């Protein structure tokens, strides 16, 4: 009888590491999601997601402040655009997608931005309306 031990995540054969571009985020919307028509005629759903960090920032005044990341989201597929179209400012949503670097021309110059291309999303909690 032989026993083979291996580290978690390793395989008996040495293989190349798998390349993965998957993003899963849960956060709240900074503003209502919008749908834009590009010069090409394509439709694009866009919004910004505020994602809290676990660490707390200490300001120079000594006051504590929560740290957040603001992430641009883009929805190209009809399914993702429909889901995003129902979201409103303050809603808590969960999204899955991939990081993308998009190039575009503005003011005669080529610019780029990094955003999360949403493949699916769902509302976790509707924002309170007062």
C-alpha atoms as an extended CHARMM CRD file, in Angstrom:
* protein
*
       130  EXT
         1         1  UNK       CA              0.0000000000        0.0000000000        0.0000000000  PROA      1               0.0000000000
         2         2  UNK       CA              1.3320000000        3.4330000000       -0.8790000000  PROA      2               0.0000000000
         3         3  UNK       CA              0.1540000000        6.7900000000        0.3910000000  PROA      3               0.0000000000
         4         4  UNK       CA              0.7230000000       10.0060000000       -1.5270000000  PROA      4               0.0000000000
         5         5  UNK       CA              0.5000000000       13.3490000000        0.2390000000  PROA      5               0.0000000000
         6         6  UNK       CA              0.2310000000       16.5830000000       -1.6430000000  PROA      6               0.0000000000
         7         7  UNK       CA             -0.3100000000       20.1780000000       -0.7110000000  PROA      7               0.0000000000
         8         8  UNK       CA             -3.7680000000       21.6000000000       -1.1370000000  PROA      8               0.0000000000
         9         9  UNK       CA             -4.1330000000       23.0340000000       -4.6200000000  PROA      9               0.0000000000
        10        10  UNK       CA             -1.1910000000       21.0850000000       -6.0390000000  PROA      10              0.0000000000
        11        11  UNK       CA             -1.4680000000       18.2600000000       -8.5150000000  PROA      11              0.0000000000
        12        12  UNK       CA              0.6050000000       15.1330000000       -8.9930000000  PROA      12              0.0000000000
        13        13  UNK       CA              1.9670000000       16.6020000000      -12.2500000000  PROA      13              0.0000000000
        14        14  UNK       CA              3.5750000000       20.0030000000      -12.3980000000  PROA      14              0.0000000000
        15        15  UNK       CA              1.1760000000       22.1300000000      -14.4390000000  PROA      15              0.0000000000
        16        16  UNK       CA              1.1840000000       25.7290000000      -15.4960000000  PROA      16              0.0000000000
        17        17  UNK       CA             -0.8120000000       27.9480000000      -13.1440000000  PROA      17              0.0000000000
        18        18  UNK       CA             -4.3380000000       28.5860000000      -14.3600000000  PROA      18              0.0000000000
        19        19  UNK       CA             -4.9920000000       32.1640000000      -15.4720000000  PROA      19              0.0000000000
        20        20  UNK       CA             -8.1730000000       33.5310000000      -13.9070000000  PROA      20              0.0000000000
        21        21  UNK       CA             -9.9160000000       36.8540000000      -14.4450000000  PROA      21              0.0000000000
        22        22  UNK       CA            -12.9830000000       36.6230000000      -12.2260000000  PROA      22              0.0000000000
        23        23  UNK       CA            -14.3650000000       39.3780000000      -10.0420000000  PROA      23              0.0000000000
        24        24  UNK       CA            -17.0670000000       39.0610000000       -7.3980000000  PROA      24              0.0000000000
        25        25  UNK       CA            -18.1090000000       42.2280000000       -5.5770000000  PROA      25              0.0000000000
        26        26  UNK       CA            -20.8420000000       43.2330000000       -3.1470000000  PROA      26              0.0000000000
        27        27  UNK       CA            -21.4150000000       46.9190000000       -2.5180000000  PROA      27              0.0000000000
        28        28  UNK       CA            -23.8180000000       49.8140000000       -2.8460000000  PROA      28              0.0000000000
        29        29  UNK       CA            -24.5410000000       51.9610000000       -5.8870000000  PROA      29              0.0000000000
        30        30  UNK       CA            -23.1680000000       55.5050000000       -5.8530000000  PROA      30              0.0000000000
        31        31  UNK       CA            -25.9570000000       56.6910000000       -8.1990000000  PROA      31              0.0000000000
        32        32  UNK       CA            -28.7190000000       55.2380000000      -10.3600000000  PROA      32              0.0000000000
        33        33  UNK       CA            -27.4570000000       52.9270000000      -13.0920000000  PROA      33              0.0000000000
        34        34  UNK       CA            -27.6140000000       54.4370000000      -16.5900000000  PROA      34              0.0000000000
        35        35  UNK       CA            -27.8360000000       53.0800000000      -20.1090000000  PROA      35              0.0000000000
        36        36  UNK       CA            -25.8060000000       54.8370000000      -22.8170000000  PROA      36              0.0000000000
        37        37  UNK       CA            -25.8140000000       54.5260000000      -26.5640000000  PROA      37              0.0000000000
        38        38  UNK       CA            -22.2990000000       54.6080000000      -27.9900000000  PROA      38              0.0000000000
        39        39  UNK       CA            -21.4460000000       56.2380000000      -31.3650000000  PROA      39              0.0000000000
        40        40  UNK       CA            -21.3050000000       52.6970000000      -32.7810000000  PROA      40              0.0000000000
        41        41  UNK       CA            -24.9580000000       52.1780000000      -31.8030000000  PROA      41              0.0000000000
        42        42  UNK       CA            -24.0920000000       49.6440000000      -29.1020000000  PROA      42              0.0000000000
        43        43  UNK       CA            -25.8530000000       49.9680000000      -25.7500000000  PROA      43              0.0000000000
        44        44  UNK       CA            -23.8670000000       50.0390000000      -22.5390000000  PROA      44              0.0000000000
        45        45  UNK       CA            -25.0990000000       49.8860000000      -18.9420000000  PROA      45              0.0000000000
        46        46  UNK       CA            -22.8830000000       51.8140000000      -16.5130000000  PROA      46              0.0000000000
        47        47  UNK       CA            -22.7660000000       52.5490000000      -12.8060000000  PROA      47              0.0000000000
        48        48  UNK       CA            -20.3440000000       52.9120000000       -9.9120000000  PROA      48              0.0000000000
        49        49  UNK       CA            -20.1660000000       50.5100000000       -7.0150000000  PROA      49              0.0000000000
        50        50  UNK       CA            -18.9170000000       51.5380000000       -3.5630000000  PROA      50              0.0000000000
        51        51  UNK       CA            -17.2380000000       48.6100000000       -1.8390000000  PROA      51              0.0000000000
        52        52  UNK       CA            -16.3240000000       48.9230000000        1.8400000000  PROA      52              0.0000000000
        53        53  UNK       CA            -12.9040000000       47.7690000000        2.9930000000  PROA      53              0.0000000000
        54        54  UNK       CA            -12.4230000000       45.9850000000        6.2880000000  PROA      54              0.0000000000
        55        55  UNK       CA             -9.7430000000       48.3750000000        7.5280000000  PROA      55              0.0000000000
        56        56  UNK       CA            -10.5620000000       51.7210000000        9.0690000000  PROA      56              0.0000000000
        57        57  UNK       CA             -8.5740000000       54.8180000000        8.1200000000  PROA      57              0.0000000000
        58        58  UNK       CA             -7.3850000000       57.1310000000       10.8990000000  PROA      58              0.0000000000
        59        59  UNK       CA             -7.4860000000       60.7310000000        9.7070000000  PROA      59              0.0000000000
        60        60  UNK       CA             -4.8880000000       63.3290000000       10.7760000000  PROA      60              0.0000000000
        61        61  UNK       CA             -7.5200000000       64.7460000000       13.1470000000  PROA      61              0.0000000000
        62        62  UNK       CA             -7.6270000000       61.3690000000       14.9210000000  PROA      62              0.0000000000
        63        63  UNK       CA            -11.1390000000       60.6970000000       13.6610000000  PROA      63              0.0000000000
        64        64  UNK       CA            -11.7670000000       57.2560000000       12.2000000000  PROA      64              0.0000000000
        65        65  UNK       CA            -13.1580000000       56.8770000000        8.6920000000  PROA      65              0.0000000000
        66        66  UNK       CA            -14.2180000000       53.7950000000        6.7870000000  PROA      66              0.0000000000
        67        67  UNK       CA            -12.1300000000       53.0080000000        3.7040000000  PROA      67              0.0000000000
        68        68  UNK       CA            -13.9320000000       52.3120000000        0.4520000000  PROA      68              0.0000000000
        69        69  UNK       CA            -13.1350000000       51.5100000000       -3.1570000000  PROA      69              0.0000000000
        70        70  UNK       CA            -15.2260000000       52.9660000000       -5.9680000000  PROA      70              0.0000000000
        71        71  UNK       CA            -15.3960000000       50.6230000000       -8.9490000000  PROA      71              0.0000000000
        72        72  UNK       CA            -16.7860000000       51.4210000000      -12.4050000000  PROA      72              0.0000000000
        73        73  UNK       CA            -19.0990000000       48.7320000000      -13.7780000000  PROA      73              0.0000000000
        74        74  UNK       CA            -20.0060000000       48.1610000000      -17.4320000000  PROA      74              0.0000000000
        75        75  UNK       CA            -22.7270000000       45.8400000000      -18.7260000000  PROA      75              0.0000000000
        76        76  UNK       CA            -22.5920000000       44.9520000000      -22.4150000000  PROA      76              0.0000000000
        77        77  UNK       CA            -24.9980000000       41.9950000000      -22.5960000000  PROA      77              0.0000000000
        78        78  UNK       CA            -28.7800000000       42.5310000000      -22.6630000000  PROA      78              0.0000000000
        79        79  UNK       CA            -29.2110000000       40.3240000000      -19.5710000000  PROA      79              0.0000000000
        80        80  UNK       CA            -26.6600000000       42.2810000000      -17.5090000000  PROA      80              0.0000000000
        81        81  UNK       CA            -28.0670000000       45.6360000000      -18.7430000000  PROA      81              0.0000000000
        82        82  UNK       CA            -31.6130000000       44.6190000000      -17.7270000000  PROA      82              0.0000000000
        83        83  UNK       CA            -30.4640000000       43.6530000000      -14.2250000000  PROA      83              0.0000000000
        84        84  UNK       CA            -28.4580000000       46.8680000000      -13.8750000000  PROA      84              0.0000000000
        85        85  UNK       CA            -31.3840000000       48.9530000000      -15.1760000000  PROA      85              0.0000000000
        86        86  UNK       CA            -33.4330000000       48.0890000000      -12.0780000000  PROA      86              0.0000000000
        87        87  UNK       CA            -30.7780000000       49.3170000000       -9.6160000000  PROA      87              0.0000000000
        88        88  UNK       CA            -31.0410000000       52.6660000000       -7.8450000000  PROA      88              0.0000000000
        89        89  UNK       CA            -28.6430000000       54.7940000000       -5.8020000000  PROA      89              0.0000000000
        90        90  UNK       CA            -27.9180000000       53.1810000000       -2.4430000000  PROA      90              0.0000000000
        91        91  UNK       CA            -29.0750000000       49.6770000000       -3.4440000000  PROA      91              0.0000000000
        92        92  UNK       CA            -26.7860000000       46.8990000000       -2.2690000000  PROA      92              0.0000000000
        93        93  UNK       CA            -25.9250000000       44.6110000000       -5.1890000000  PROA      93              0.0000000000
        94        94  UNK       CA            -23.7510000000       41.5700000000       -5.8660000000  PROA      94              0.0000000000
        95        95  UNK       CA            -22.0200000000       41.2830000000       -9.2120000000  PROA      95              0.0000000000
        96        96  UNK       CA            -19.8030000000       38.8250000000      -11.0340000000  PROA      96              0.0000000000
        97        97  UNK       CA            -17.6360000000       39.6840000000      -13.9880000000  PROA      97              0.0000000000
        98        98  UNK       CA            -14.0980000000       40.2730000000      -15.2100000000  PROA      98              0.0000000000
        99        99  UNK       CA            -11.6130000000       43.1470000000      -15.1790000000  PROA      99              0.0000000000
       100       100  UNK       CA            -11.3360000000       44.9000000000      -18.5320000000  PROA      100             0.0000000000
       101       101  UNK       CA             -9.1930000000       47.7410000000      -19.7930000000  PROA      101             0.0000000000
       102       102  UNK       CA            -11.1590000000       49.7220000000      -22.3310000000  PROA      102             0.0000000000
       103       103  UNK       CA             -9.6200000000       52.1980000000      -24.7700000000  PROA      103             0.0000000000
       104       104  UNK       CA            -11.5410000000       55.1290000000      -26.1870000000  PROA      104             0.0000000000
       105       105  UNK       CA            -10.9150000000       58.4350000000      -27.9550000000  PROA      105             0.0000000000
       106       106  UNK       CA            -11.8080000000       61.7280000000      -26.3240000000  PROA      106             0.0000000000
       107       107  UNK       CA            -10.6230000000       65.2130000000      -27.2000000000  PROA      107             0.0000000000
       108       108  UNK       CA             -8.3210000000       63.8840000000      -29.9240000000  PROA      108             0.0000000000
       109       109  UNK       CA             -6.4240000000       61.6400000000      -27.4900000000  PROA      109             0.0000000000
       110       110  UNK       CA             -6.6320000000       57.9400000000      -26.7800000000  PROA      110             0.0000000000
       111       111  UNK       CA             -7.5310000000       57.2000000000      -23.1610000000  PROA      111             0.0000000000
       112       112  UNK       CA             -8.1580000000       54.0430000000      -21.2100000000  PROA      112             0.0000000000
       113       113  UNK       CA             -9.9780000000       52.9740000000      -18.0930000000  PROA      113             0.0000000000
       114       114  UNK       CA            -10.1800000000       49.8180000000      -16.0380000000  PROA      114             0.0000000000
       115       115  UNK       CA            -13.6460000000       48.6310000000      -15.1490000000  PROA      115             0.0000000000
       116       116  UNK       CA            -15.4740000000       45.4490000000      -14.2460000000  PROA      116             0.0000000000
       117       117  UNK       CA            -17.4180000000       43.9880000000      -17.1510000000  PROA      117             0.0000000000
       118       118  UNK       CA            -20.5280000000       42.5900000000      -15.4600000000  PROA      118             0.0000000000
       119       119  UNK       CA            -21.6590000000       39.1420000000      -16.5740000000  PROA      119             0.0000000000
       120       120  UNK       CA            -24.3680000000       38.8030000000      -13.9030000000  PROA      120             0.0000000000
       121       121  UNK       CA            -25.7200000000       40.8170000000      -11.0460000000  PROA      121             0.0000000000
       122       122  UNK       CA            -28.4930000000       40.7880000000       -8.5070000000  PROA      122             0.0000000000
       123       123  UNK       CA            -29.9160000000       43.1020000000       -5.9150000000  PROA      123             0.0000000000
       124       124  UNK       CA            -29.1280000000       42.1040000000       -2.3390000000  PROA      124             0.0000000000
       125       125  UNK       CA            -31.0310000000       44.8800000000       -0.5710000000  PROA      125             0.0000000000
       126       126  UNK       CA            -33.0830000000       47.8270000000       -1.8140000000  PROA      126             0.0000000000
       127       127  UNK       CA            -32.0140000000       51.2190000000       -0.4770000000  PROA      127             0.0000000000
       128       128  UNK       CA            -34.3160000000       52.7820000000        2.0740000000  PROA      128             0.0000000000
       129       129  UNK       CA            -36.3500000000       55.6670000000        0.7640000000  PROA      129             0.0000000000
       130       130  UNK       CA            -37.1640000000       58.3920000000        3.2610000000  PROA      130             0.0000000000
